[in-house]
Amino acid sequence: MEELKRSVAREALKFIEDDMIVGLGTGSTTAYFIEYLGKLIMEEELEDVYGVPTSYQARLLALENGVPVVGLDEVDAIDIAIDGADEVDPHLNLIKGRGAALAMEKIIEYRAGTFLVLVDESKLVERLGQKMPVPIEVIPAAWRAIAEEIEVFNATAELRMASKKDGPVVTDNGNFILDARFHRIDDPLDLEIELNNIPGVVENGIFADIADIVLVGTKGGVKRLER
Ligand SMILES: O=C[C@H](O)[C@H](O)[C@H](O)COP(=O)(O)O
């Protein structure tokens, strides 16, 4: 599995050129990409490439590997954003947010000229929600009210608990995460919009109609899916 992640991360380097502003995603697959990108920059095979991190994790990895970082408010545009995903459906709609970084990821990836997604073949599903819950970032005081409201969508929501901290996970933005399991997601775009309409919801992990290209690591090599 790790080798599949490495292979898509290596393939993603082919999309990076001099003078690009690159959105740096979060998670274990993108971590390889950031490491390889740093190597090319340090070896001066790429010049004037800057990363816009989607999380503290991405920022720390970029600094550790020699990728210069800039904030979203310091750039005019993002040429390309590279990130992993938890699920990818046949229309390239995604679920993201296992790492709780979904809000900043969506802000940056929505604005990118190209959004390139890196996954291994285990992430491909027929229908979103098949394996993974939909993470929803919420204002802490509203978590219970929102968890109850989610039931209207024929779903159950659970407050995500931390493993190296007592109590709930707190996102980079200081919010909580609800993991929502839906009986069936027929229209990802519609659900994405509906969830964001609930007061107290900051963002949700459905990324409908945003991905441009998905690179899939398979045992037979890297496959490219495009919308
Ligand atoms: O918040 C986390 C992100 O959405 C990740 O990009 C996603 O969970 C994929 O991570 P990984 O590459 O570790 O499977």
PDBQT file of the ligand as one rigid body, heavy atoms in Angstrom, charges set to zero:
ROOT
HETATM    1  O1  LIG A 301      -8.059  15.704   6.237  1.00  0.00    +0.000 OA
HETATM    2  C1  LIG A 301      -7.438  14.840   5.606  1.00  0.00    +0.000 C 
HETATM    3  C2  LIG A 301      -7.455  14.710   4.184  1.00  0.00    +0.000 C 
HETATM    4  O2  LIG A 301      -8.677  14.920   3.559  1.00  0.00    +0.000 OA
HETATM    5  C3  LIG A 301      -6.625  13.608   3.531  1.00  0.00    +0.000 C 
HETATM    6  O3  LIG A 301      -6.212  14.167   2.332  1.00  0.00    +0.000 OA
HETATM    7  C4  LIG A 301      -7.335  12.302   3.267  1.00  0.00    +0.000 C 
HETATM    8  O4  LIG A 301      -7.823  11.783   4.480  1.00  0.00    +0.000 OA
HETATM    9  C5  LIG A 301      -6.435  11.278   2.586  1.00  0.00    +0.000 C 
HETATM   10  O5  LIG A 301      -5.366  10.908   3.408  1.00  0.00    +0.000 OA
HETATM   11  P1  LIG A 301      -4.408   9.697   3.097  1.00  0.00    +0.000 P 
HETATM   12  O6  LIG A 301      -3.616  10.065   1.899  1.00  0.00    +0.000 OA
HETATM   13  O7  LIG A 301      -3.565   9.544   4.336  1.00  0.00    +0.000 OA
HETATM   14  O8  LIG A 301      -5.256   8.484   2.865  1.00  0.00    +0.000 OA
ENDROOT
TORSDOF 0
